[in-house]
Amino acid sequence: MAFTPKTKEFTSEAGNNYTFQNVPNSKQAEIIDDGTGLHGKVLNSRMMPLMLKHVVVIPNELKMDDFDTWEELEEVTSEAFQFLRTRQ
C-alpha cells in the first residue's frame, strides 16, 4: 500500500485556522524520536518545531515565535501531535 496523506482543518480558540497533514510512518517515528527525551517524555523545545515543520502545512513555515501567546502555540502543536498519532 502506498502512503496517502490525510489532512485536518483546525481552528484555534483564538480563531486562527490551520491545516494539518500526516506523514509516512517512517517520518513519524523519526519525529517522535527527535522530539522526546531519554525516557520518552515530549520535549517542547524539540517537538513543537517538528510539529510546525512537518504537520502544520497551512500556514506553512511557522516558527514558535510566530505565535502571539504560548497558549495558542501549545494548543496548535498539541492538536497537531494528536493528529499525527491518531490521524483524527
Secondary structure, DSSP 8 states (H G I E B T S, - for coil): ------EEEEE-TTS-EEEEE---HHHHHHHHHHHB-TTS-B-HHHHHHHHHHHTEEES-S--GGGSS-HHHHHHHHHHHHHHHHH--
